[in-house]
Amino acid sequence: MVCDNCAKNEAEVHLTQIVDNEMTTVHLCPSCAADKGLESEGSKNLPLTDFLAQMGKAAMAEEEAVTAGPCSYCGTTVDDFKRSGRLGCPHCYSTYDSQLRAILRRIHGSTQHLGKVYVPPAGEAADRGARLTVLRRKLQRAVESEAFEHAADIRDQIKELEATVES
């Protein structure tokens, strides 16, 4: 792909901008990109799409399985994915399943999430907190409807519950 600015060198920087809900993509060579103040190839911060494109090139080059043809829905090919690091549509994930698994295996060491698991707060404390929230809403409704005796009972329940939380 040739640089959109100078039309001489090969484009290595692909800038996509969205202005007023309109997307434009400019393909630039490194020197034209530097003239526009964009980061050079030697930059330490690589965009995610570039990173995935590089990983895709390496993983797909090593992939010895039969390569899938273009996506039957959008027509994206393996070469398109290698070049841009982006898939064309949700159906591409099924079409290029084996290649994507190889990339994930290479990046993460596995194709399944093995990280930390969310552990909710202690059940009893969470139940008390939820009960307090419900009681406070009931108290507000009782006051708004001017049911002051009922509101006083609810207030007492809140005070008891808060006392057990603090101790």
C-alpha positions in Angstrom: 0.0 0.0 0.0 1.4 3.4 -1.0 1.5 6.4 1.3 -1.6 8.7 0.8 0.5 11.8 1.4 3.7 11.4 -0.8 2.5 8.5 -3.0 6.1 7.3 -3.1 6.9 5.1 -0.1 5.1 2.1 1.4 2.5 3.0 4.0 3.4 1.6 7.4 1.2 3.9 9.6 -2.5 3.6 9.3 -4.4 6.4 11.0 -8.1 6.1 11.6 -10.0 9.1 12.8 -13.7 9.7 13.6 -14.9 13.3 13.3 -18.6 14.2 13.5 -19.5 10.5 13.3 -17.5 10.2 10.0 -14.6 7.8 9.9 -11.6 8.5 7.7 -8.4 6.3 7.3 -5.1 7.7 6.1 -2.2 5.4 5.2 1.2 7.1 5.7 4.9 6.2 5.3 7.1 6.7 8.4 8.5 10.0 7.2 5.1 11.5 6.4 3.8 10.2 9.7 6.7 11.8 11.6 6.0 15.1 9.7 2.4 15.0 11.1 3.7 14.3 14.6 2.6 10.7 14.8 4.7 8.2 16.8 7.4 6.4 14.9 7.9 2.7 14.5 10.6 2.8 17.3 8.0 4.0 19.8 7.5 1.8 22.9 3.7 2.0 22.9 2.3 -0.1 20.1 -1.4 0.1 19.4 -3.3 -3.0 20.2 -4.3 -3.6 16.5 -0.6 -3.4 15.4 0.3 -5.8 18.2 -2.4 -8.3 17.2 -1.4 -7.9 13.6 2.2 -8.8 14.4 1.1 -11.7 16.6 -1.3 -12.8 13.9 1.5 -12.8 11.3 3.8 -14.9 13.4 1.1 -17.4 14.6 -0.4 -17.8 11.2 3.0 -18.3 9.6 3.6 -21.1 12.0 0.1 -22.5 11.6 0.4 -25.7 9.6 -3.3 -26.6 9.6 -5.4 -26.0 6.5 -6.0 -22.2 6.2 -9.7 -21.3 6.0 -10.9 -19.4 3.0 -12.4 -16.0 3.1 -15.2 -15.3 5.6 -18.5 -16.4 4.0 -20.3 -13.4 5.5 -18.0 -10.4 4.9 -15.2 -11.8 2.7 -12.3 -10.9 5.0 -9.3 -13.1 4.1 -6.4 -14.2 6.3 -4.2 -11.7 4.4 -6.6 -8.9 5.4 -6.4 -10.0 9.0 -2.6 -10.2 8.9 -2.3 -6.8 7.3 -4.7 -4.9 9.6 -4.9 -7.0 12.8 -8.7 -6.7 12.6 -11.5 -9.1 11.7 -14.3 -8.0 9.4 -17.4 -9.2 11.3 -18.5 -11.4 14.2 -18.6 -14.4 11.8 -14.9 -14.2 11.2 -14.3 -15.5 14.8 -15.9 -18.8 13.7 -14.1 -18.8 10.3 -10.7 -18.2 11.7 -11.2 -20.1 15.0 -8.0 -22.2 14.8 -5.8 -19.2 13.8 -7.2 -17.1 16.6 -6.7 -19.8 19.2 -3.1 -20.1 18.1 -2.6 -16.4 18.5 -4.2 -16.5 22.0 -2.1 -19.5 23.0 1.0 -17.6 21.9 0.1 -14.4 23.7 -1.4 -15.8 27.0 0.0 -19.3 27.1 -3.5 -20.7 27.0 -6.8 -20.3 25.3 -8.8 -20.5 28.5 -9.0 -17.8 31.3 -7.1 -19.0 34.3 -6.8 -15.7 36.2 -8.3 -14.5 39.4 -11.9 -15.3 40.3 -14.1 -12.6 41.9 -15.0 -13.4 45.4 -17.9 -11.4 46.8 -17.7 -10.0 50.3 -18.7 -12.1 53.3 -22.2 -13.3 52.9 -23.5 -12.1 56.3 -22.1 -8.6 55.9 -23.4 -8.3 52.4 -26.9 -9.5 53.6 -26.9 -6.9 56.3 -25.9 -4.2 53.8 -28.6 -5.2 51.4 -31.2 -5.3 54.3 -30.1 -1.8 55.4 -30.6 -0.5 51.9 -34.1 -2.0 51.7 -35.0 -0.6 55.1 -33.8 2.9 54.2 -35.9 2.9 51.1 -38.9 1.7 53.1 -38.2 4.5 55.6 -38.1 7.1 52.9 -41.4 5.9 51.4 -43.1 5.8 54.9 -42.0 9.4 55.6 -43.2 10.6 52.1 -46.6 8.9 52.7 -46.7 10.5 56.2 -46.9 7.1 58.0 -44.8 8.3 60.9 -45.5 5.4 63.3 -44.5 2.9 60.6 -41.4 5.1 59.8 -40.5 5.1 63.5 -40.6 1.2 63.6 -38.4 1.1 60.5 -36.0 3.6 62.0 -35.6 1.4 65.1 -34.9 -1.6 62.9 -32.2 0.3 61.0 -30.6 1.4 64.3 -30.5 -2.2 65.5 -29.0 -3.5 62.3 -26.4 -0.7 62.3 -25.5 -1.6 65.9 -24.8 -5.2 64.9 -22.7 -4.1 61.9 -20.5 -1.9 64.1 -19.9 -4.4 66.8 
